[in-house]
Amino acid sequence: MSKTPSTTTSLAGTSIGIVGAGIGGLAAAAYLARDGADVTVYEQRSQVGGVAGKLVDGEFQFDTGPSWYLMPELFERFFEDFGHDPSDFYELERLDPNYRVYWKDGDSVDVPADPDQAAKLFESYEPGGREAFERYLDQAEEAYEIGMNRFVLANRWRFRDYVSADVARSGKGLSFLGNMDEHVAEYFDHPKLQQLVQYTLVFLGGSPYNTPALYTLMSHVDYGLGVYYPQGGMWSFIEAIESVAREQGVEIRTDTPVTGLKPYGSGVTVEHRGGPTSHDRVVNNAPPAHVERDLLPDGAAGSRPIGRLMGDSNEYWDGRTLAPSAFMLYLGIDGELPEFEHHTLVLPTDWSGHFEAIFDEPGWPDDPAYYVNVPSRTDPSVAPDDAETMVVLVPIAAELADDPEQRQQYRDDVLDSLAEHADVDLRDRIRVEHTACVTDYKVQFNKLGGTALGLAHTLEQTGPLRPGFKVPGVERTYYVGGDVNPGIGVPMCLLSGEHVAEVVRGDVADQGLLDAV
C-alpha cells in the first residue's frame, strides 16, 4: 500500500498534551514525539487502550473491546514508521474459517478463508451464487482501492480536500452512495448470502439500511485481506503501541482524569489530578461531545453545519446518529467449546427487527443478532487448561436503561438462545462472569449516549461530513479517534493518529511562518 512521505517539519520545543490513551491517542503521541514534540498523555483509567482494554480474572484473560484483527497492512504501516514490524511484538495467526454462523432456523455454516471455497459456499445456497460472489468481491476490491487510496490514506477530512483531480477521477465512487441493503440485493437474492456480506457493518456501527454502499469494501477486507489473531489477544497490540510511544519519549500518566481544558492565547491548560499543566497544543482522544460539553468552557466550541443551517455544539451532538452500544458477557467456561469457532455469529434469518430496535425504535431486541468470541480456541494462553474464554456481544441501542434487573434478564435470554441455537447449555459451566453495558460506556469512557463505538458511518457522517481533526472555534486543539476521520475500527484509529499528527505539523509550520513575518 503506497504511502506519501511525511513532512519534515520539526516539532522540537513544542509541548503537546493528549487527553486519552486509546488507540488514536497512543498513535498520535508516538508520531508527534517522533517528530520532536514533548508529549504527555493523560489517561483517566489505570490502563491504556481505552475501550480496547484487558480484563483478567484468575487464569482467564479477556479483550474487553475489539477482537477482530483486520487490514493487517495498516498495522504494518504503523510499526514500519517506527522501525518495527508487528512480529517484533506479537505472533499473528490467520484464521480459517474466518467465522462460523448459526442461523436461528437450525442452519449453520463455516465461512472459509479461501475466496474460492467461499464462492462454492455461495453457490450451494443460490444458483449463480459463485459468479455473483466473484463479481461482488471484484467491486468490493475496487471500492477498497477508491476509498482507501484516494480518500482515507490521502487524509481528506475537509470539504476543500475533495476539490482535486484525484477526486474527480474517483467519480465512480458516487455509485457507492446508495445504502448497502439495496446494493447487495443487486448481487444476491438469498437473504442468508446478503447477511454474509453485510455482517461487517456491525464493526462500523451501522446497519444495512443506513450505511453507504461504499462500505462494501469491508468484504474485500474480510475475504481478500484475511482475518487474523495476535497471540495474547488484541491486548498484545495495545502493549505494542504503548511500547512504541514510550520508545519515542512519550510520558503516559494513567489514573489521571482530565477535568477541564482552558484555551489561552498561545496554548491550552489541561486541568487534571495533580494540578494544571499548560501545553502549546492539545489533542483529544476523549469523545468530542464530552470535550465540548464537559471539558471546554461553555460556548467555546464553534458552530457546525446541521442540514443546511449552522447549529451550536449541543444542537450538533443531539442530532448525531450514534453507533450501537453493546451488552457484553465475559465468561470463563468449564470444559471445551467445540461448538464455536474463534469467531461465531448467531443470526435470525430476518435481522431487520434488530436493526430497527437499534436505530428506529430503540429497545432491547427480542430476536437479536449477536457475536461470540472464543479466543481460547486459537490461543490456550488466555484460559486455564480445562476451560475456555468466551465473550458475547449483543449490539443494542445507545441510551437504553440497563439496570441490574434488565441485565440479568438479558443475560438469561442470551444463555437460553445459545442453548437453543448453538446446542450448548452453559448455565452450569460458568466459572467466571462479568458484564458491561450502556452505563459502563457512559461512566468509564464518557461515550455519548453510552455508545460502544462512537458515531455511526451513515452517509451524513462519512468523509468530510464526519467531525474533523480541529475543534471548531478553539485554536491549538484537536481530535483523534473513531469519532473523527477516517472513522471506527482499530486500523482507522491508527490512521487517525498518523493524520492528526500531519495536521498539527502543518499548523506548527504555518505558525512559524506567521511568527517570522
QUINOR-V222087 format. One line per field, one symbol per residue. ss: DSSP state (~ for helix, > for strand, _ for the rest). A space follows every 50 residues. Layout:
ss: ???
This chain:
ss: ______________>>>>>__>~~~~~~~~~~~~___>>>>>______>_ ___>>>>__>>>>_____>__~~~~~~~~~_____~~~___>>>____>> >>>____>>>>___~~~~~~~~~~~___~~~~~~~~~~~~~~~~~~~~~~ ~~______~~~~__~~~~__~~~~~~__>~~~~~~_____~~~~~~__~~ ~~~~______>>~~~~~~~~~~~~~__>>>___~~~~~~~~~~~~~~___ >>>____>>>>>>>__>>>>>>____>>>_>>>>___~~~~~~~~>____ ___>>>__>>>_~~~~~~___>__>>>>>>>>>>________>>>>>___ _~~~~~~~~~_________>>>>_~~~__~~~____>>>>>>>>>>____ ___~~~~~~~~~~~~~~~~~~________>>>>>>>_~~~~~~~~__~~~ ____>__>~~~_~~~_>__>______>>>____>_____~~~~~~~~~~~ ~~~~~~~~~~~~~~~~_
